[in-house]
Amino acid sequence: MVASGEPGHEWLVRLGPGEAPFHVADGETVLDAGRRAGIDLPHACRGGRCGLCAARLLEGRCAYPDGQPAALELRAVPDDRVLLCRAHAMSDLRLDIRPIRAAGSGGARRLPARIVSIETLAPDLRRVLLKLPRAEPFAFRAGQYLDILTADGERRSYSIASAPEPGLPVELHIRRGTPGGVGARLYDALAPAGLLEIEGPFGDFAFEAHDPARPLVLVAGGTGFAPVRAILYAALAAGEFPVFLYRGARNADELYDHEALLKLGRDSPRLRYVAVLSEQVPPPPLRGGWLHEAVGADFAQFADASFYAAGPPPMLKALRDALIGRGMDLGRFHSDLPVP
C-alpha cells in the first residue's frame, strides 16, 4: 500500500455508487480531506489505534508518513484495509466505506458547550458533564459520539456516555491518552466552567427500537463502557425486556461506576450485571477470565437476544466469533468498531 506520490498533487477519492467523490491534497489524511469536503467518514481515536476508520482499499495506493498505525501492527483490522485517519493518498483511490453523513444531509451540528463538572473516575480518566445551549437542542441516539474541537484546529472523538434526555447535561468519559497527543492536551486543559466547542452527533452504532420479546445483551470492554452505558440507560427506560450487562476490565481499579451499576441492578430486577477481570483474581461476585468467554459461557440464557458491544477490536472479534459458534444470528450483533 505504500508507494511514492507526486508532491502537490490532488488525488480523487471515490467511495462507491451514489456517494460524492472528493479530493485529497498532498500532506493531508484521507479522513481530513473528506471532512473538508463535508463528508463524515467513520472515525474515533484519530490516532490509528481503534480501527473505526478502516476502509477496504479497492483501487489505488496509500502511505503512512507517520509510521505504521497501531491497529495494523496489532492486526486488529484485515490486511486489505487502510486507516483513513493516518493514510495519505499516493494515487486516485476507490474505497469501500459508507459515510456517516454526506454534506447537506443535516444532523451533525457545531455548538459551544460549558463544562458543568469534572470527576476523576480512574487514573487518567475523567467524567465530564457538558451543558449545551437550551436554544439549540442537541439530538443524538444512545451509542453515538461527538468531536471536541481545539483552538489549533485539531479534534478528538468521544462516545456520549449519557442517554438522550433533553435538557440534561451530556456526559463524556475523557482519557488522557498518549503524552503530548491531542487527547492529553485536551485532558490537561479541562477546567470547571470552561468552554468547549463540540460537533456531532456521529456514528451508526446506536440503540434502535428493540423487539420486546428478546433479551438485550450489552458488552463493554475498557472505555467501550461509555457508549454501552448510554445504551443501558436508554434500554431500561424503553421497555420491560431483560437486560444483561457484561463489562470487562483488567483489574478492579478500572471498574469505574461499579457500585452505581450494582445499585442499578438491585433497583431494577430486569438488569443482570456481570463484571469480569482478566488480570486479577476477582473478589466475589466478580468473575475472572476473558470477557468473551464469560458471555459465551452464559449464552444459553439469552440465545435469542440482540447484542450491542463496544471495546477493543480484538475483543469484539473474539466475542463475535464465540457467539456465532454458539448459533447467534449475525444480524443481531451490533458493535461500535468494524470486526474483521
N, C-alpha and C positions, 0 to 999 in steps of 0.2 A: 504493500500500500504506500510505501514511502518512495518518492521519486522527486526529481528536480523539476521546479516550475519556472515560469517566466516572470521575473520581478516586475511589479507594477501592473500586471495584467489582471483583469476581472474575469472570473470564470462563472459559467452559468450552472445553476443547481436546479435540477428537476426532481420533483417529489412523487409524481405519479399522475394518472389521469384525473383531470378535474382540479388539480392543485396548481396554483400560480407559481411559476418559476421565479427565482431571484438570483442576483449576482453576489458573489463573494470576492472581495478585493484581496490583494496581496497583503499579508500581515494580520488578517482578522480570521477568527474562527468561523466555521460554518454556522454555529449557533448564533453568534453575534450578528452575522450577516442576515440571517433570517429575521431576527428581531428588528434590525434596522429597516427591513422591508415590510415590517408589520405582520410577520408570520411567526407565531409562537410554536416552537418545537418542544417536545418533552425534555425536561431537564430538572435537576435538583441541586446537586452539590457544586456544579460548575468547576470541579477540580479533577475530573476524570476518575473518581472513586466509586460513585454509586451505580453507574451503568444505565441510568434512566434515559440518557440522550443517545443510546446506541442505535444506529441505523444500519440496515443491510446495504452494503455498497454494491450496486448493480453494475455501474459503469464508472470509470474514472480512477483517479489516484489522489491520495491524501498523504499528508506528512504531519508529524508531531514535533514541531520545533523545540518544545519544552521537555521532550523526552517521552518515553512510553508511559501512557496513563496507567494508574494502578489497577483499574478494572481489567485491563488487557493482560497485565503481568500476572494477575491472580487468576486469569482465565474465567472471570466472572461473566463474561459475555462471549458469544461464539466468535470464531476467527474471521467470519465474513462481515463483521460489524465494525463500524468506525464510531468513535465517541465525538460527537459534534461539538462538545464544549471545549475540546482541545485540538480537533482536526483542522488543518489548513488545506484548502483545495490546491492541487497541483495540476488540475485539468478540469474540463467540464465534468460534472458529476450527475449521476442518476441514483437516487436514494429511495429505499423502501422504508418510509416512516410516515406516520399520519400526524399532521399538525394538530396541536391542541385547539387552535383557533386561528383562522386566517384574518387578514386585515379587514376591518369594516364589518365583521360579524357580531361585534358587541360582546359584552360580558365582562372582560377584564377592565379594571379602572385603576387610575393612579390617584392616590389620596394621601393627605397628611394623617399621621397617627400619633397621639400623645401617649407616652408611657405612663400607665397608671400605677404599676407596682412591679418590683423585681424580687424574686425569691430564689435563693440557691437550692437546687434540688439534689445535686451531687457534685463532686469535684468537676469544675469546668463546665457545669450545666446549670442554666437558669430558666426559671419560668418567668415570662414577661407578658403582662397584660396590657393590651393596647386599646385606647378609646378612640373611636373613629367619629368623623363629623356626623351629627344627627341628620343634617340636611342632605347627606349623600349616602344612602343605605349601601352597605357592602354585602351583597347577596352571594353566598357560597354554599357548597354542599359538603357534608361531613366527609373528610378524607382528602380534600383539595389542599393546595398550598398557595403561598404568596411569595413575592420577592420583596426584600428590603433593598432600597437603592441608596447608595452612598454619595457623598458630595463630590467625589472624584470620578463618578460615572460607573463604579462597579456595582454589582448586585449579588445578593445571596438569597437562595430559596429556603423557606422554612414551611413545614407542614403546619396546618392550623390544628391545634390540639383541643379546641372547644367546639361544641356542637353549634349549629346555626341557630342563634336566638337573637332576634332583633333587639337592639338597644343595649345588649350586654357586651363587655369587653371581649376582644379576640385574644385568645391565648396562644403563645408560641413557646416552644422549648428550644432555647438557643445554646448551642455548644460552642466552646471557644475555638476548637479546631486547630489546624496547623499553626504554630507560632509564626507571626509575620504575615499570615494569609488574610484574606478579606474577612473571613469569619472571626478570626482572633481580634482584628482591629475593631470590628463592629461590636463584639462581645465586650471588649475593654472600654468602649465608649458609652455603653448603656448607662443611663442615669435616670432616676425618678423624675417625672415631669418633662423628660427630654422629648424632642420631636423627631419622628422618623418619617420618611416617605416610603410608601408601600405601593406595590402594583399587583393586581390579581383579581379574582382567583384564577388559578391554573390547575390543570390536571384532570385526567379521565378516571383516576382511582377515586371513586366516590360512592357513598351508600345510596342505593336506589330503593324504590318501593320493594318491600320484602314479602315473599309468599308466607302468610301467617301459618301455613301448615308445616313449614320447615323450620328446624332449629337454625340458629345463626352461630357460626364459629369464627371468632376473631383471634388472629395470631400475630403477636408483635415481638420482634427481636430487636434488642438495643433501642435506639432512638426511633425505630419504627413504631414505638408506642404512641408517638404524638398523633398521627392520623388515625390510628386504631382507637385511641381514647375518644376522639371526636365521634367516630362511628359508634362506639359503645354507648355514649350518652344519647345519641340520636336514635339508636335502635331501642333502648329502654323506654324512650318516650313514644315510640312508633306503634307498639302493639303488645300482644301478650305471648309471643313465641319465646321459647327458651333461648338464652344467650350463653355461650361458652367463651370465656376469655382465657387464652393461653399466652403467657408472657415469659420470655426468656432473657436471662442476663448472665454475666459471668460470675457475679457474686452478689451477696445481699445488699451491699452498698449501692449497687446500680439500680436496685428496685425502688426508685423514687415513686411516690404516691401509693406504695404498697398498702399502708394502713388504711388509706382512704378507699382503696379497692376492696379490702376485706370488709370494711363497714358497709360499702355499697352492696356487697354480696349478702350480708346479714339483713340489710333493709329490703332487698329485692330477691325474693325466692326464685325468680326467673333466671338469675345470674349464677353461674358457677365459675369461679375464678381459680386458675391454676398457675402458679409461678414455678419456673424451672431454672435451676442454676447449673451451669456447665463446668465451672472451675472451683467449686466449693462444696464440701459436704453440707447438704442443706439441713437446717433445723426444721422439724415438722411445723406446719403441714407442707412446707416447700418440697419440691421433688428435684432429684438430681438427674444429670444426663443432658442429652441434646433435645432441643425444643421440638424438632420434627418427629423425633421418636416418641415423645410424650403424647403428641397429638395422634400419631398413628396407633399407639397402644390403646387409646380410648375410642378409636374410630367407630366401633360397633354402637356406641351410644348416640352417634349423630351421623350415621351413614348417608342420610338423605339431606344433609344440611347444605347451606350455602356458606362459602368460606371467603373471608377477607383477610389478607395477610400483608404485612409490611415489615421490612427489615433488610439485612444484607442479602445481596443476590445469591450467594452460595446457600444460605439458609432457605430462601424461597424455593430454589431449585430442589433441594433435598426434601422440603415439605411437599412440594407438588408431586415429586416422584413417589414419595411414600404414600400419598393419598390416592394417586392413580393406581398404584399397586394394590390398593385395598378396594378398588372399584369405584372411586369417585368420578363423577361426570366432570370433565374439564371445564365445561361451560358454567359450572358453579364455583369456579376458583377465580378469585379476583385478587390481584396484587398490585402494589404501587411501583414495581420495577419490572422491566422485561425479564422473563425467566427463560434461559436457553432451553 
